[in-house]
Amino acid sequence: MTSGHLPVAEPADVRRAAQRLIRADRTAFITALALNAAAAVAGLGGPWFLGRIIDEVRSKAGVGTVDHLALALLICCVAELLLARWARFVGHRFGERTLARVREEFVDRTLALPASTVERAGTGDLTARGTADVSTVGTTLRDAGPDLLINTVRFLIALVAVFVLAPLLGVVGLFCLAPIWLALRWYLRRARDGYLAEGAATSEVAEIVASTASGARTVEALRLEGERIAASRDALATARRTRLHTLYLRSVFFPAVEVSYVLPIAGVLIVGGVLHTHGSMSLGAVVAAALYLQQLTGPLDQILVRVEQLQSSGASFARVEGLARAPQVPRGDSPTPADDRIDVTGVRYSYGRGGEVLHGVDLTVRPGERLAIVGPSGAGKTTLSRLLAGVDAPTEGTVTVGGVPVGALGPEQLRRQVVLVTQEHHVFLGTVRDNLRIAEPGAGDEELWAALAAVGADTWVRELSDGLDTPLGEGGCRTDGSQAQQLALARVVLADPHTLILDEATALLDPTTARHTERALAAVLEGRTVIAIAHRLHTAHDADRVAVMADGLLTELGSHEELVAADGAYAALWHSWHGDRPS
């Protein structure tokens, strides 16, 4: 996997995944295969009985004989129709159930991705895989898969029928199919890489559009419109180039195949005509063989169309299945921390190709302590908070909770130990109750109201038309930034972590509400460890200790009174914030 990109599954991985999906619903798969075979066998009766009718008429047989053969032909056609429809029904049910499994696996794997992996890859790639790629896989499972299965069985059985009827004509027909095989081989060698490149280009377009839209105000403030437009144009040009390449492959492949369809029939008619002229083969056998080969045209055309579609869906499936190769957060049993003490030892951190942003930070956070981290923008405060919460792992050094590395904790245990709350928040589609129970599914209404009251959100929630049952988000009640942030904080109260890290968690609240919310949280989290990235220095004033950061280093550590008395960087910040001039 290249840095910053989610991985793509190898062909062998895709084959194993397909086999796993088939095994999960093997009864339906085998039933569909058997019904398709039965329909194909029933379809063989038509040309054979038609050939018999021709031979019987040439030998001046009676009308009764012809009628019986015609009735048998009709029965075969009806049986083929009914069996084919039954097979398609079973195949579609198999496809829908399998698609459900693919979607469930994708969601499980997405939720198991570390946040840092998603951030480096970009949400555009993950979104494209979860929407366009999963949809393409679903179309294949629902439509292309059953069609390919049906037509492959019919093609093979019809080809075998030609060999049984007239082996020599079977050899001629198979030889005349060689150009189709050559065209297919040329196409398959190039298609997978082409469709993978097209999918990657689509993800890049989605990522640029999403990041530009989400950061529109920043783009406007920094006058980056020209750069973003240029990046969008480059991404669109790449997407256009990859789409034209796959279009070129199809434009060469399909015309070559269409021309080749007539070769087997023409070859059989020519060779069969010569054999019939010399009395080596009956006219009915030649006609039946030609009709069998004519029957091959429809299934073969569908097979080749679906093979082309399989290249696109195969590339999509490789991108969907590629999440299995991405780093996963620890699952299952993980070490149990001895206590809630947090130790940061010799921590250094770098963002990808960027420079180092933390240069050997050492810090101990005692259980139940309220620690404020202050410093100018770019000092490394947010980076340190992400390391403390296990979102990222340090490049060097260790971050431990109760002697256990934060990265070794499973997601459930980590959430009970440390929770990071930032100014970024999300309101999920659903009711207020649904949004809160994400943190604690078993919470009752009393607990939900208590959590809302703890963050000062109970007043506006009670004013909603249906209270906790009021739908939020698209099509429901719209929440503003401060309300959404209060819901996020209420979820934290319900999660009840031992350590809470607040990184501008109250930035969207007005100062009075923010102060009230912080004090309410402090009361609720009595005895818990609270680490606040302080942008309002009253937060630092209320803390047990204050850590001052500058240029990726921890420069001062002590209580508010101690640091003000020391007359260092923190004292300067405090006096500046109050508009005082230091004496």
ChimeraX attribute file (.defattr): number of C-alpha atoms within 10 A of each C-alpha:
attribute: neighborCount
match mode: 1-to-1
recipient: residues
	/A:1	11
	/A:2	7
	/A:3	11
	/A:4	14
	/A:5	17
	/A:6	24
	/A:7	20
	/A:8	23
	/A:9	23
	/A:10	14
	/A:11	14
	/A:12	10
	/A:13	16
	/A:14	20
	/A:15	14
	/A:16	11
	/A:17	17
	/A:18	15
	/A:19	12
	/A:20	12
	/A:21	18
	/A:22	17
	/A:23	12
	/A:24	14
	/A:25	14
	/A:26	14
	/A:27	12
	/A:28	20
	/A:29	20
	/A:30	14
	/A:31	16
	/A:32	26
	/A:33	19
	/A:34	16
	/A:35	23
	/A:36	28
	/A:37	24
	/A:38	18
	/A:39	26
	/A:40	25
	/A:41	19
	/A:42	20
	/A:43	24
	/A:44	23
	/A:45	18
	/A:46	23
	/A:47	21
	/A:48	21
	/A:49	22
	/A:50	21
	/A:51	22
	/A:52	20
	/A:53	21
	/A:54	18
	/A:55	16
	/A:56	17
	/A:57	14
	/A:58	11
	/A:59	9
	/A:60	9
	/A:61	12
	/A:62	10
	/A:63	11
	/A:64	9
	/A:65	13
	/A:66	18
	/A:67	12
	/A:68	13
	/A:69	20
	/A:70	17
	/A:71	13
	/A:72	15
	/A:73	22
	/A:74	15
	/A:75	15
	/A:76	19
	/A:77	18
	/A:78	14
	/A:79	17
	/A:80	24
	/A:81	16
	/A:82	13
	/A:83	21
	/A:84	22
	/A:85	14
	/A:86	17
	/A:87	27
	/A:88	21
	/A:89	14
	/A:90	19
	/A:91	27
	/A:92	21
	/A:93	18
	/A:94	24
	/A:95	27
	/A:96	16
	/A:97	17
	/A:98	21
	/A:99	21
	/A:100	12
	/A:101	14
	/A:102	20
	/A:103	18
	/A:104	12
	/A:105	16
	/A:106	20
	/A:107	13
	/A:108	12
	/A:109	20
	/A:110	18
	/A:111	13
	/A:112	18
	/A:113	17
	/A:114	19
	/A:115	15
	/A:116	15
	/A:117	18
	/A:118	18
	/A:119	11
	/A:120	14
	/A:121	17
	/A:122	21
	/A:123	18
	/A:124	20
	/A:125	23
	/A:126	21
	/A:127	15
	/A:128	23
	/A:129	27
	/A:130	18
	/A:131	12
	/A:132	15
	/A:133	23
	/A:134	22
	/A:135	18
	/A:136	20
	/A:137	27
	/A:138	23
	/A:139	17
	/A:140	22
	/A:141	23
	/A:142	21
	/A:143	16
	/A:144	23
	/A:145	21
	/A:146	26
	/A:147	22
	/A:148	21
	/A:149	21
	/A:150	26
	/A:151	23
	/A:152	20
	/A:153	21
	/A:154	25
	/A:155	21
	/A:156	15
	/A:157	19
	/A:158	24
	/A:159	20
	/A:160	15
	/A:161	20
	/A:162	25
	/A:163	18
	/A:164	13
	/A:165	16
	/A:166	17
	/A:167	13
	/A:168	15
	/A:169	27
	/A:170	21
	/A:171	16
	/A:172	21
	/A:173	24
	/A:174	18
	/A:175	13
	/A:176	20
	/A:177	18
	/A:178	14
	/A:179	16
	/A:180	21
	/A:181	13
	/A:182	13
	/A:183	17
	/A:184	18
	/A:185	12
	/A:186	14
	/A:187	20
	/A:188	15
	/A:189	10
	/A:190	14
	/A:191	21
	/A:192	22
	/A:193	15
	/A:194	20
	/A:195	21
	/A:196	21
	/A:197	20
	/A:198	24
	/A:199	24
	/A:200	21
	/A:201	22
	/A:202	23
	/A:203	23
	/A:204	23
	/A:205	23
	/A:206	22
	/A:207	22
	/A:208	21
	/A:209	18
	/A:210	16
	/A:211	14
	/A:212	18
	/A:213	12
	/A:214	11
	/A:215	12
	/A:216	14
	/A:217	11
	/A:218	13
	/A:219	16
	/A:220	10
	/A:221	10
	/A:222	8
	/A:223	11
	/A:224	13
	/A:225	15
	/A:226	10
	/A:227	11
	/A:228	17
	/A:229	14
	/A:230	11
	/A:231	15
	/A:232	19
	/A:233	13
	/A:234	14
	/A:235	21
	/A:236	18
	/A:237	14
	/A:238	19
	/A:239	21
	/A:240	14
	/A:241	15
	/A:242	21
	/A:243	18
	/A:244	14
	/A:245	18
	/A:246	20
	/A:247	13
	/A:248	11
	/A:249	17
	/A:250	16
	/A:251	11
	/A:252	13
	/A:253	21
	/A:254	19
	/A:255	11
	/A:256	16
	/A:257	20
	/A:258	13
	/A:259	11
	/A:260	19
	/A:261	21
	/A:262	15
	/A:263	21
	/A:264	25
	/A:265	23
	/A:266	16
	/A:267	18
	/A:268	24
	/A:269	20
	/A:270	15
	/A:271	15
	/A:272	25
	/A:273	18
	/A:274	13
	/A:275	16
	/A:276	17
	/A:277	12
	/A:278	9
	/A:279	10
	/A:280	11
	/A:281	15
	/A:282	17
	/A:283	20
	/A:284	21
	/A:285	23
	/A:286	24
	/A:287	21
	/A:288	25
	/A:289	30
	/A:290	23
	/A:291	21
	/A:292	25
	/A:293	27
	/A:294	17
	/A:295	18
	/A:296	23
	/A:297	19
	/A:298	14
	/A:299	22
	/A:300	20
	/A:301	16
	/A:302	18
	/A:303	21
	/A:304	18
	/A:305	16
	/A:306	22
	/A:307	19
	/A:308	21
	/A:309	18
	/A:310	23
	/A:311	20
	/A:312	25
	/A:313	26
	/A:314	24
	/A:315	29
	/A:316	29
	/A:317	26
	/A:318	26
	/A:319	27
	/A:320	28
	/A:321	25
	/A:322	21
	/A:323	24
	/A:324	20
	/A:325	15
	/A:326	21
	/A:327	14
	/A:328	16
	/A:329	16
	/A:330	17
	/A:331	13
	/A:332	9
	/A:333	10
	/A:334	15
	/A:335	14
	/A:336	13
	/A:337	17
	/A:338	10
	/A:339	14
	/A:340	20
	/A:341	20
	/A:342	23
	/A:343	20
	/A:344	21
	/A:345	16
	/A:346	16
	/A:347	21
	/A:348	21
	/A:349	23
	/A:350	15
	/A:351	11
	/A:352	10
	/A:353	7
	/A:354	7
	/A:355	9
	/A:356	15
	/A:357	19
	/A:358	25
	/A:359	17
	/A:360	16
	/A:361	19
	/A:362	16
	/A:363	15
	/A:364	12
	/A:365	19
	/A:366	15
	/A:367	17
	/A:368	17
	/A:369	18
	/A:370	25
	/A:371	26
	/A:372	29
	/A:373	27
	/A:374	26
	/A:375	22
	/A:376	13
	/A:377	12
	/A:378	13
	/A:379	19
	/A:380	23
	/A:381	27
	/A:382	17
	/A:383	19
	/A:384	25
	/A:385	22
	/A:386	18
	/A:387	20
	/A:388	27
	/A:389	23
	/A:390	26
	/A:391	18
	/A:392	19
	/A:393	20
	/A:394	22
	/A:395	13
	/A:396	15
	/A:397	15
	/A:398	21
	/A:399	26
	/A:400	22
	/A:401	25
	/A:402	17
	/A:403	16
	/A:404	20
	/A:405	18
	/A:406	26
	/A:407	23
	/A:408	18
	/A:409	24
	/A:410	16
	/A:411	19
	/A:412	12
	/A:413	19
	/A:414	21
	/A:415	21
	/A:416	14
	/A:417	23
	/A:418	24
	/A:419	23
	/A:420	21
	/A:421	21
	/A:422	19
	/A:423	18
	/A:424	14
	/A:425	16
	/A:426	13
	/A:427	21
	/A:428	16
	/A:429	14
	/A:430	17
	/A:431	20
	/A:432	23
	/A:433	20
	/A:434	18
	/A:435	22
	/A:436	28
	/A:437	18
	/A:438	14
	/A:439	18
	/A:440	18
	/A:441	13
	/A:442	9
	/A:443	15
	/A:444	11
	/A:445	12
	/A:446	9
	/A:447	15
	/A:448	22
	/A:449	19
	/A:450	17
	/A:451	25
	/A:452	24
	/A:453	18
	/A:454	24
	/A:455	26
	/A:456	23
	/A:457	22
	/A:458	20
	/A:459	11
	/A:460	11
	/A:461	20
	/A:462	13
	/A:463	9
	/A:464	14
	/A:465	11
	/A:466	12
	/A:467	15
	/A:468	19
	/A:469	14
	/A:470	17
	/A:471	22
	/A:472	19
	/A:473	15
	/A:474	11
	/A:475	9
	/A:476	12
	/A:477	15
	/A:478	13
	/A:479	13
	/A:480	10
	/A:481	16
	/A:482	19
	/A:483	18
	/A:484	20
	/A:485	26
	/A:486	26
	/A:487	25
	/A:488	24
	/A:489	28
	/A:490	27
	/A:491	21
	/A:492	22
	/A:493	24
	/A:494	20
	/A:495	22
	/A:496	20
	/A:497	21
	/A:498	21
	/A:499	30
	/A:500	25
	/A:501	24
	/A:502	23
	/A:503	22
	/A:504	18
	/A:505	23
	/A:506	23
	/A:507	17
	/A:508	18
	/A:509	19
	/A:510	11
	/A:511	12
	/A:512	8
	/A:513	15
	/A:514	20
	/A:515	16
	/A:516	16
	/A:517	21
	/A:518	19
	/A:519	16
	/A:520	15
	/A:521	22
	/A:522	16
	/A:523	12
	/A:524	16
	/A:525	19
	/A:526	12
	/A:527	14
	/A:528	19
	/A:529	25
	/A:530	28
	/A:531	23
	/A:532	25
	/A:533	26
	/A:534	23
	/A:535	18
	/A:536	17
	/A:537	19
	/A:538	13
	/A:539	20
	/A:540	24
	/A:541	16
	/A:542	15
	/A:543	21
	/A:544	15
	/A:545	22
	/A:546	28
	/A:547	23
	/A:548	22
	/A:549	25
	/A:550	18
	/A:551	17
	/A:552	21
	/A:553	19
	/A:554	22
	/A:555	15
	/A:556	17
	/A:557	18
	/A:558	17
	/A:559	19
	/A:560	22
	/A:561	12
	/A:562	14
	/A:563	21
	/A:564	17
	/A:565	11
	/A:566	13
	/A:567	15
	/A:568	13
	/A:569	16
	/A:570	26
	/A:571	18
	/A:572	15
	/A:573	18
	/A:574	22
	/A:575	15
	/A:576	12
	/A:577	12
	/A:578	9
	/A:579	9
	/A:580	11
	/A:581	9
	/A:582	10
	/A:583	5
